[in-house]
Amino acid sequence: MSSLPFFFLSYPQDNILLMLSLSAYRSLFFPLGTDDLMEAQIQQISPAALAYIGDVVYELHIRMWYLMPPKQSRLYHQNVVAQVRAEQQAHYLQVLEPKLTEEEQRIVKRGRNAATKLKPKRLSPTIYQQATSFETLIGYLYLTNPERLTELLGCLPIATSESNALLQDHCRDNL
């Protein structure tokens, strides 16, 4: 499996394509570093805690995606909220599932099983479980394999643009 050496942030309204090296992207999203956490410590973190971290990491990724071009706060907020909704996260999990390793599938299952204890008011239990599973996966990869997280986030069809088409081609061909 080849890795994508750059991460693309696309701003189709202004025909801007920002290409960051993987190390630059990682320094933006992973400033604390995760080398000090051992696998045994990470396995002790509950799926709910992984989902808590995953929620933050995913929202930061989406906020960075929509950062440019500058827009009114209301529009910025609407774009971000549309992407971080549980329904959208559930959809993105379905997009990623064929690309997941066995270990990643195990983490998704842990997240799904942990989400069965709560009864959301506005969502079906299935959507809630899928969204929690997605966040759990994001949190786990943030702590264990930021490069893999970057690859998977790059496979999400967040915006229709040339750069996203390049990422989708890469995901289809290499993951």
N, C-alpha and C positions, 0 to 999 in steps of 0.2 A: 504494500500500500504506500503510495507516495503521499507526501504531505504538501499542503498548499503553503508556499513560502510567504505569502502576503495575505492580509485580511483587507477586504474592501468595504468601505463605507460609501454608500451611494446617496447622492442628493439629486434625484432626477429632475426636479423642478428647475434647477440651475445648470443641469448637465455637468455636475461636479462629481468626480470620482476620486475619493481619497483612498490612497493605497498605503497601508501601514505595514511595516515589517511585522512579523509575528512577535518579535521581541518588544517592539514599540506597543503593539496592541496588548501584549501580556502585561507590560508595565502600567498601562492605563487601568486594566481590569484586575490585576493581581498584585497590587503594590505591597501587600504584606508578605508575600512569598508563602509557600506551603511546605518547604523542604523540612521544616522542623517537626511536622506532624508525622507520626509513624502510622503505618497501616493499622496496627492494633488499636491505636487511639481513635482513628477514624471509624473503625468498625463499632466502637462504643457509642458513637454519636447516634442519637435516635433519628428515625426517618423524619419526624416532625422538625427536628433541629436542622437536618440537611435541607428540608423544604424551606425553612425560614431563611437560611443562607441563600438557597437557590432563588428564592423570590427576589431578594435584593440584587443578586448578581444579574439575573435576567432583566429586571427593570432598568438597571444601569446600562446594560447592553442596548436595550430598546431606546432609552433616552439618548444615548450616544448616536444611535442610528438616525434619529430624527433631529439631532442638534442643528444640523445645517440643511438648508439655508435658514437664516434667522426668520422667525415668524412670530406672530402674536402669541402670547402665553396661552390663550384659549385654544388656538389651533394646535399648538405644541402638545398641550395637555390631552386634547381629544385624540390625537394620533397615538400617543403613548398608551392611554387608557384602553383604546381599542385593541392594542397588542398584548396587554398584560391581563386582560380578562381571562377568567378560567376557561371559557369556551374556546378561546384562541389558543391557550396553552394546551388544552386537550387535543385540538387539531394538530398542533405542532408535534406533540408526542406521537401521534399517528404517522406523521410525515417521517419522523426519525426512527421509528421502531424497526423498519427493515435494515437500518444501518448500524444498529446497536450490537455490541459484543455480548457474549453470554454474561459477563460480569455486569455490564450496564443493564441488561434485561433483569438480572437479579435485583439490582438497586431499584429499578422501576417497580418491580413486584413488591419490594419492601415498602415503597412509598404508597402504593395502591392499598396494601393491607393495612397500613397505619391510618389511612384516610377513612376506613370503614367505621371508625368509632364516632365520627361526627355526622350530624344530619344538617346539611346546609339548607337555608331557607329558600333561596332563589334558584338553586341548581339541582339538577338530577344527581343522585349519588354517583352515577357513572362518570359524569363530567367532572365532578369534584374529585373523584379518585384519580382520573387521568391527569387533571391539572396538578394535583399534589404529587403524583408520580413524576411528572415533568419537572417540577421544582426540586424534588428530591434528587433526581438525576443531575440537574444543573449544580446543586449544592455539592453533591459528591464529586463530580468532575472538577469543580472549582478547587476543591481541597486535594484531589489526588492526581489530576491530569489536565492542567489548564490548556495544553496544546490540543488535546482531544476535544475539550469543551469548545475551543475556538473553532475547530473543524465543524463540529455539529451545529453550533450557532450560525456558522456560515452557510449551512444547508437550509436554513429556514427561509421560506418564501415571504420575507417581510415586505418588500416593496417590488414593484414591477420596474425593472431597470436593466440596462445592459450589464452592469456589474453583477446583479443578482442572477442573470442568465448565465454568466460565466461561473458563478459559484454553484448553481444548480447543475451545470454540465460537469464540473469537477466532482460534485457529490455523487452524481449518477455513475461517473466513470471510475471513481477511486475509493468510494466508501462502501 
